[in-house]
Amino acid sequence: MKSYAELVQELKRVLKKKKLKYTKQREIILKILHDNSGHFSPEEILQLIKQKEPNENIGIATVYRTLSLFEEEGLAESISFGKDGKKYEIGHKKHHDHLVCIECGEITEFVDEIIENRQIEVAKKYNFKMIDHTMKIIGICPKCQEKLKKQEL
């Protein structure tokens, strides 16, 4: 993963290219994503901002717009939860895939070299130039499986 200073420089480069202003609000959102591991909804990011930067006046619309810009430029990545929206994490992390619990929403990151190699083989088989890929396995985490078993009793 890139350092925070490298991400700030990339943000400045992106904003200059797009002829947008560098603002403290955008930097704060980038810092929140960088400093907090995990996957966050825009509302959760706003809550983190309020906790860590209580004197900053950042609205939810600014968070949504900034996350959209970050995702477009690779500074953030998202996982879609359909009608429940997206959760974001910092971009530029080492590639990983996700296990997503439909009961509690917990997201577990994983890397599996066999899956990675198989995806490359499939792309080659179909003469497809793979640039990137995402994998999201949806199911029920061990904690929720245990809860559901107890409810059945």
HUCORQUI-V781927 format. One record per backbone hydrogen bond with DSSP energy under -1.0 kcal/mol. CO is the residue of the C=O (numbers start at 0). NH is the residue of the N-H. Records with the same first field share a line. If there is no record, write none. Layout:
CO=NH / NH
This chain:
2=6
3=7
4=8
5=9
6=10
7=11
8=12
9=13
10=14
11=15
12=16
13=17
14=19
15=18
22=26
23=27
24=28
25=29
26=30
27=31
28=32
29=33
30=34
31=35
39=87
40=44
41=45
42=46
43=47
44=48
45=49
46=50
47=51
48=52
52=55
58=62
59=63
60=64
61=65
62=66
63=67
64=68
65=69
66=70
67=71
68=72
69=74 / 75
70=73
74=90
76=88
78=86
80=83
81=84
84=80
86=78
87=39
88=76
96=109
97=136
98=107
99=138
100=104
105=100
107=98
109=96
111=115
112=116
113=117
114=118
115=119
116=120
117=121
118=122
119=123
120=124
121=125
122=127
123=126
127=129
134=97
136=99
138=101
140=144
141=145
142=146
143=147
144=148
145=149
146=150
147=151
